[in-house]
Amino acid sequence: MINSILETMLQPTLAWAPGAMELVIVLVIVMVLFGNRLPGTMRSLGQSLVQFKKGMRENDDDTSNDKLP
């Protein structure tokens, strides 16, 4: 009983989910529109991620040194 209710509630939301072909079309459009800016954006995103990880590592080192023996 509960399973059938959940299935009927989820079916309309899953019906509007984009398929593989729609996602490919959107990806192609994004690449055409933003292709020349994409490498710089990805580079800065990677540098930000490296800096974030470095900051997290430094924070872990600082907290481990502050512990009482």
N, C-alpha and C positions, 0 to 999 in steps of 0.2 A: 504494500500500500504506500509506504513512505517512498520507496524507490520510484514508483510510477509518478508520484507527485514531483519528486526532484527531477526526474527526466523531463517532464513536461515544462518545468520551470527553466531548465537549462537549454532546451532545444532552440527557443527563439534567439538566445544570445549567441549560440554557436553557429546559427544560420548566417549571421552577419559577419562572421570572422573572415578576413581576406584569405584567399587561397594562395597557393604557391605562385601561380601566374601573375596575380595581382601584385604580390610582393616583388616579383622580378621587374614588373613594369614600373613600380614606384622607385625601385633601386636604380633603374636605368635613367629615369627622369632626374633623380637626385644627382647622379653622377654627371649628367649633361649640364645641369644648372650650376652645381657647386664643385665640379671636378678639379678646377684649377686651384681652389682654396683648400681642398681636402687634405693634401699632404702637409701643409703648414699647420692646419688644425690638429691633425693626428700627431704631429711632432710635438706640439705644445701640450697636448693631452698626455703624451708619454712622459715628457719632462715633468709635468705636474704630478703624475703618478709616482715617479722616482723620488721627487722631493717629499711627497707625502709619506712614502715608505721609509725614507731616511729620517724624517721627523719622528715617525712612530718608533723606529729603532732607537733613536737618541732618547726618546721619552722613556722607553723600557729600560735603557741603561741607567738613566738618572734615578728611576724609582728603585732599581735593584741595588744601587749604591747607598740609598737612603735608609735601607732596612737596618734594624738594630741586630747586632750579632747574637 
